Amino acid sequence: MKDVLIITSYFPPETGAASNRIFHLAEGLKSHDFNVSVLTPLPNYPTGEIFKDYKGKFKHSSLENGVLVHRLWIYASNSKNKLLRLIAMLSYSFSLAWFFIWHKIPKTVIVQSPPLLVAFTCMLCLKSKKRHLILNVSDLWPIAGLELGAFKKGFSYKMLERIEHFNYKRANLVLGQSEEILTHITSIYPNKSTFLYRNYPEFESPELNYKPSEGKLKIVYAGLLGIAQGIYKLCQELNYENIEFHIYGSGAEQSKIEAYLSSHPELPIIYHGQVSRNELHNVLLQYDITIIPLLKRVYGSVPSKIFEYAKLGLPMLYFGGGEGEHVINTYELGWIAEAGNYSELNTVIASITPKMIDLKKRQEIMKKGQIEFDFKSQLTQLKEQL
């Protein structure tokens, strides 16, 4: 049985796409007879505070569904202050380096990136001729940060670019969740071994029993309420004449959204808070369509919601540009509107009729999700790479 260590900044009981992605990777490798262990911080995302059950602990190790999980100390923060965010990343990097000194590390290690500094610590400390380092790149930093306005070109940006390139250079294999990510990496290191590893979900598709809403179209967003998603602005820009907008999730914009709803009680916007993933799957089935927005088009980004919602048979309205548009169009999963063009978005929404979102359409979407976005077949291909 081959030993594999996964190093990540996010893992259940934390919620979100990054946590789910690594959890399913760990579970999948275990089912393929790998001896899997995970290194992750004490859970703190997205609140920026260590979860109640882990407070006061410097380290916590437990066997969870056959996977040995080591949770390390971190200075937890979700502050917008860049210095505090840097301290948080450096604190986890310090914990990782300390762990590496006192523990035997397997020959095969999968490192999640971003955060770049965490990946850099792993690539710097663990490189060995006998070790196979695999870098799992889910977003292109610092490019994404530049496009989102988090960074400006200058000394700091150049340093982050150097760290990014160092990470790619040290990796024996790079996994990328989009074709754009792999294109970017091979433009820097043309001979680098790469593998397209999408964030396909692992769950059984539910039984569909959908009836279109009477009256207003019910649109739902579920996920992180972060700056990149732009849900606060979306609340301001939607035309509510013929729609209801339902929101599930939490994040940096939550307080702004709640304040906006309090000051505009006349708008048909309902914020439901955060629910578990299993509960969410059942809840989503009652809505007519889901919207997947990005405030700006981010190079390399393909929201994992696309693959999850396809397996639920949920029609999608994609409002983020880039490779995500290509996936929606190629597999006929719903509609697209130009990223940032709210006028076009409202026009597209107004054009959606009940016939376009009927049970037959949902069954077609679900079938494509089951066939095209199959976690098990992708994992079998990855196993050959390992």
Buried (B, 14 or more C-beta within 10 A) or exposed (E): EBBBBBBBBBBBEBBBBBBBBBBBBBBBBBEBEBBBBBBBBBBBBBEBEBBEEBEEEEEBEEEBEEBBBBBBBBBBBBEEEEEEBEBBBBBBBBBBEEBBEEEEBBEBBBBBBBBBBBBBBBBBBBBEEEBBBBBBBBBBBBBBBBBBEBBEEEEEBEEBBEBBEBBBEBBBBBBBBBBBBBBBBBEEBEEBEBBBBBBBBBBEBBEBEBEBBEEBBBBBBBBBBBBBBBBBBBBEEBEBEEBBBBBBBBBBBBEBBBEBBEEEEEBBBEBEEBBEBEEBBEBBBEBBBBBBBBBBBBBBBBBBBBBBBBBBBBBBBBBBBBBBBBBBEEBEBBBBBBBBEBEBBBEBBEEBEEEBBBEEBBBBBBBBBBEBBBBEEBBEEBBEBB
